[in-house]
Amino acid sequence: MVGLGALGTVAATQLVRAGVGYMRLIDRDIVEASNLQRQVLFDESDAALHLPKALAAAEKLRAASSGVAVEERIADLTPRNAEALLGDVDLIVDGTDNFQTRHLVNDVAVKHRIPWVYGGAVSSYGTTALLRPGKTPCLVCLFGALTPAAPETCDTVGVIAPVVGVIASLQVAEALKYLAGREDALRDGITYVDVWANQWRTVRFPPRSAQCPCCGLGRFDALAARSDALTISFCGRNTVQVRPDGEREVSFADLASRLARVGSVRLGRETLRIEVDKAQITLFRDGRALVHGVDDPAAARSLYARYIGM
Ligand SMILES: [Zn+2]
């Protein structure tokens, strides 16, 4: 499961309760109070503790079904780690909220011939399809290599829980058919649902393109983009993620004692919470940080450089 947000928490719950033997949960974010309207695995205490979503979700799912092996990875999916995180599973479920990550998932899926269940929801509508390398078009066949220009994002309009429930449930239905070996029952297309406008339709897949750069010609552009030093503004959250270049392991103890002189520092579970300069920073062990209270990537990078160090 890539992403434990709205779609991911609903789909993971259904899959684990259905008894899939193993599930790896990958998420880069922490729980916040604004998530609780739709992210059904979390509660107010998770938000108060700023728990990493992968950790909070894993504990809830283990409590729901002890017979399923649930493994959490508090990580941002990047070109550097995507194959290690996804390359060895039977099926990938898309719980992400952005096309940059979906293109990485698609590259790994095509390269390692792993089916994946695309899903996206915003406002009151959503889309889903099971993409099987070699059998259906891939994400690049369907949308091209670029992020489709969305007139609305959850930044501007939010998303209501009912459409999340519908899309995630459709994702799980296809996942269960595939895992049960019932490929004859799969939907042969992309399903679009709008729970407010009462629309529901499935468009049959177009033929696969032999000229598709990804599944036709075997070029994996998202995986080949090797720059890891990135800042990303999180959807609708007034939060920017800063990711330093390269692999690094941060010593929370060293940093806590250094920063205690200039601000307030609190050690959480798998995070360090720093309040300094009227900003809040959540730092993860892999060196990533969420800088809260800013929208400007440059401002977030400069706070990171000043207090944590690039
Ligand atoms: Zn393709």
Residues whose N, C-alpha, C, O or C-beta is under 5 A from the ligand:
A	BS01	ZN	P137 C138 V140 C141 C212 C214 C215 G216
